[in-house]
Amino acid sequence: MAIYGDTANLKNGIMEQLKVLEKSSYPKNYIVSPELALDLAAITNKIGREIAVYIDRHGNIIDIMLGDKNTAPLKKEHNRRSIERLAGIRCIHTHPSGSSVLSELDLCSLREYKLDAMVAIGTSDGLVKSISIAILHSIEDEENDVQITRAFNIEEIEEFPFLEILREIDKKEKSVALFETETEEEITLLFGFKGQKNALLSEKESLEELFALAQTAGAIVKDKIIMNIEKINSTTYLGKGKVKELALYIQQESIELVIFDNELSPRQQNNLEESIGCRVIDRTALILQIFADRANTREGKLQVELAQLNYILPRLIGTRANLSRLGGGIGTRGPGETKLETDRRHIRKKIDVLQNKIEEIKKQRNILRQKRSQNNVPVVALVGYTNAGKSTLLNILTQANVLTEDKLFATLDPKTKKLKLNSGEVLLTDTVGFIHKLPHQLVAAFRATLEEIKYADLLLHVVDCANSACFSHIESVNQVLKELDSLEKPTIMVFNKSDLVNDPIETNNLLSKYKPSLSISAFNENNIKELISLIEKNVFQQSKIVNMLLPFDQANLLNTVHELGNVTNTEYTERGILCSAYLPEALINKLKEHIITED
């Protein structure tokens, strides 16, 4: 990436602006973001020349070209994906004349270099007057290959369906798979640390898990390093000597991305990037990225975006003139980008909007839960570490047809299905998988979804017992359950993948330590029958229906009854709150003084 063309006699301030621009990335879903258009218009006004930037499909600026008042030169040496496909690069350039009408030279360049698009921004006095777009719809049909849009104003450009158009073009050229994955891969170095206090996983186990996360996100992992660190440097996390060693290694091995297994402060992240000359993210950003890629429903997308914005907000200082961490590469694809002087306000406003939308989702879920309570349908929630087999169990028990893959966080969006038992029906809910060092931003953002756990009658804690770190996985899940005030809920420990365990003694140790529990293989029919029987026993045989009279000054007890029991009827009388519910024995004992009758 470099600045080409007529750079003579440019003031130092302009060159600094161009260098900042050169390092920036922009949202990949915009053909040109309003922020970039305004930046280009301002620079064009100052230098009185046309300026062109080349951007890849992830919003990364590849090159910047400066020309005269009429044209900016084109660079032929861009890396090509294939001469038979679109280049994966678009050209965005200014017209200082104020008109955005695309010239014949613009269209010829679009065809010759097979660019994704040619964008012309008409500028005047530092303002964007209009934006015109030409797109190469077909590589083979030269007579009817280019479509030129009408002129847009800057407020309309965000609505232009750029990614949808590209996908349709790529489908025609039979290259959609390459478009989705080829340019996302980055040569990556993983960085773990020895001697971490209170860590549930060993440094080796944690780094192996980071490796699986990186692969899930599409990284090409070049190497994994575990370093002994006695004291964390507040400026660069690592000591000066280690930073120099890392910078040399990155240069020698052409590393593009370094992922730290521990969370970095904004200051550490920014200083590391400057010192080693390579992009740096931490485990939290990586997990947030995977969630962003995997969320499919509106609810999931809203929750992930909220988590990303809460992660980004304290890091605005480290992103300088632009939110350049959003737009291209692993750990960067996300909700959007604005100028630094306005992005704090913009993000806080967006966070408020998202929180309000998620609050509406929470209300809708509460209504659904109330209906379920009225219908007296118990709820069983599947919880567990990611990739433990929860979705597989949901599919086998209910024929839910949920996506299952041998990947971390294969499914994020909760799914609820009916499970028929001899004593009646229950609703079986699959929830998002947990993981070691699960970002607190995700727990907070997904609280509306995770409350399905809080209000469930029974938890099935699914554990991959073939994993050597299964004890640590159990503790990681329990930490999140504790945060959700659900650790004391009735729980069945389901030790899955028992067919992959080499030593049966290990499984017996697990079964003896956790009660009630069951060792299964999800694909063993007899094991599934045993599990269904255990669910039925714990849902229907350990609960009793009771009638209670709760005093008005202890109305909080009703919340407890809703959380831990199954309410069938509520009536507000002069004497207090008359309530009927199925309750576990432990809760019946706690509420004994308020119980009128029990069956």
Order of alpha helices (4+ residues) and beta strands (2+ residues): beta-alpha-alpha-beta-beta-beta-alpha-beta-beta-beta-alpha-alpha-beta-alpha-beta-alpha-beta-alpha-beta-alpha-alpha-alpha-beta-alpha-beta-beta-alpha-alpha-beta-alpha-beta-alpha-beta-alpha-beta-alpha-beta-beta-alpha-beta
